[in-house]
Amino acid sequence: MEVLHRISSLAGRSNDPQAAIAEILSAAMQTLGADAGHVALHNPNSGLLEVEVEHGLPAESHDVAFRPGQGITGWVGLHGRPRVVEDVADEPRYISIRPATRALVAAPISAEGGQVLGVLCLHSNRAGRFGPEDGERLSRLTAEASAVMRRLWELGHLRAKAKQLEALISIAQSLVTKLTPEELYEGITRNALLVTKARACALYLHDADARTLRCATLSAETEIAAPEGDMPLGSCLNAAVVATRRQAEFQNIHSPDYEDLVDLPRDDKIQSVLATPVLSGGEVLGVLTVFTEVVHRFDNDEKRLCDALGRLAAVTLENARLYSRVFQSEALLRKNEQLTTLGLLAAEIAHEIRNPLTVIKLLYGYLGLDFPEGDPRRTDVRLIAEKLDQLEGIVSRVLTFAKAPGGLHSRWPVADLVEETLLLIRLKLAQHKIQLVYEAPQESFVVDVNKGQIQQVLLNLLLNSTQAMPDGGVIKVTLTEGASQNGPVVNIDIGDTGTGMPPEISGRIFDSFLSGRPDGTGLGLAIAKRILVSHHGDIGLLNTGPSGTTMRVSLPLARG
């Protein structure tokens, strides 16, 4: 049938489920010669069939909703079977929503497995207009319509997931730049409010010793007074979350049971609440709470999103503590050059950075995005996956370096170490318009090293070269055999075409906290020196000047 083809083609022609439903209704009315019609969809929050689209019905019909079994629409929704009413005057179940209606035919819109998503109902001004064959024809139409609507809803769901992933990445990036607790608290709730589209969002901090909660910040669409002071857990709605360390949902807080709870904002428009624990190592740091202005049943996707926000909040709060610890230790580190302490702090920070990466990567994997060949979004999805893997690899290498486990030394071909490091930085080189010149040597140089530490040294040198060429240039990497007092070595030369090092620091580049850049820490080369000395190797400056800089890394070749 032509009408079936017209309906099936909607999946490729329309991105708007509402518009597609309206076109499906129009096609059904035209095919069966109806005078009016409506589509009622199942609302999972209320459990009712609510009129979503209508044609030829009174304006007030948009507010009509049917309970399961109520009226012809409710009966079809409950039983999942079509129904023909040749004369509404003879049907006791009929509920009039259009005075001119004399006959009805209705069929279910079902999901796979038979779950009823909605009902399509056609009206006629003439009794006897619809017969059994019309019920069968409408059933065929709604079967095709069901497939189309499912595809459109799934597409919309995937788009929403993609936006959520993008928002989570953006939130993680923005929170990393905030160091003061006040900035972090506000950033967490403001971003959570934006992503969840709720009426308000609050962050409560938990004091385990005092058994209290304190509202650190509350973000809302309009001015809402936040609860003040330290609140005893026994008088708080969020006490259940602290006790169980699990999310808790409260669908309607406007009842006598909630009147005496002190942690609820005083706002009559707040209806439903989803509270998520902010956990770090099993410790409840606080509770992230979302408030809606309508009675709402939070679905699994919303709960997972809030859980991800809670995990990001935990990581950022822990990072704030770590940043504070770093700042407090900075003067001591500058005085005593306690690089071991700095390494432990670096490991701690890297460990906490890995948590949001894990959350983002899990959410990304859960999305299951798969676009057809030729769709530019397919490339975008691939690039996102690569960058997430790249970030995870960097953090893992930082952790490996910071732990400095001597027992993890093993034999590696130097070419493999260099090539893996170059792969890690290839996107940054392309972004900065830097050409890489490297040819793997014909001879295999094998060294006995800690892989993560040596790659960290190489990565540091490559990044230094990149920063020395803001307008682009060339990085050349060469591997050659050399000799030292202790035997044969492999030399890894990394040269760039940058502006060179200032003469006043070129002789002291391995001193701690010495940097030629305003944003530099002055620790990279000092740490690289320590790593190579611990490997019985060395690092030195071969040459530097207006035409560029070349650094040399030397490692003893493995014997036997």
HELIX and SHEET records of a PDB file:
HELIX    1   1 GLU A    2  SER A    8  1                                   7    
HELIX    2   2 LEU A   10  ARG A   13  1                                   4    
HELIX    3   3 PRO A   17  LEU A   32  1                                  16    
HELIX    4   4 ALA A   59  ASP A   63  5                                   5    
HELIX    5   5 GLY A   71  HIS A   79  1                                   9    
HELIX    6   6 VAL A   88  ASP A   90  5                                   3    
HELIX    7   7 PRO A  132  VAL A  176  1                                  45    
HELIX    8   8 PRO A  181  THR A  196  1                                  16    
HELIX    9   9 LEU A  233  SER A  235  5                                   3    
HELIX   10  10 ALA A  239  THR A  244  1                                   6    
HELIX   11  11 PRO A  256  TYR A  258  5                                   3    
HELIX   12  12 ASN A  300  ASN A  336  1                                  37    
HELIX   13  13 LEU A  339  LEU A  367  1                                  29    
HELIX   14  14 PRO A  376  LYS A  403  1                                  28    
HELIX   15  15 GLY A  406  LEU A  408  5                                   3    
HELIX   16  16 VAL A  414  GLN A  431  1                                  18    
HELIX   17  17 LYS A  451  GLN A  467  1                                  17    
HELIX   18  18 PRO A  503  SER A  506  1                                   4    
HELIX   19  19 GLY A  524  SER A  534  1                                  11    
SHEET    1   A 6 ALA A  65  PHE A  66  0                                        
SHEET    2   A 6 LEU A  49  HIS A  55 -1                                        
SHEET    3   A 6 ALA A  36  HIS A  42 -1                                        
SHEET    4   A 6 VAL A 116  SER A 124 -1                                        
SHEET    5   A 6 ALA A 103  SER A 110 -1                                        
SHEET    6   A 6 ARG A  83  VAL A  85 -1                                        
SHEET    1   B 6 ASP A 230  PRO A 232  0                                        
SHEET    2   B 6 THR A 212  ALA A 220 -1                                        
SHEET    3   B 6 ALA A 200  ASP A 207 -1                                        
SHEET    4   B 6 GLU A 283  THR A 292 -1                                        
SHEET    5   B 6 SER A 272  SER A 280 -1                                        
SHEET    6   B 6 ALA A 248  PHE A 250 -1                                        
SHEET    1   C 2 SER A 410  PRO A 413  0                                        
SHEET    2   C 2 VAL A 446  VAL A 449 -1                                        
SHEET    1   D 5 ILE A 434  TYR A 438  0                                        
SHEET    2   D 5 GLY A 473  SER A 484  1                                        
SHEET    3   D 5 GLY A 487  ASP A 496 -1                                        
SHEET    4   D 5 GLY A 548  PRO A 556 -1                                        
SHEET    5   D 5 ASP A 538  GLY A 545 -1                                        
END                                                                             
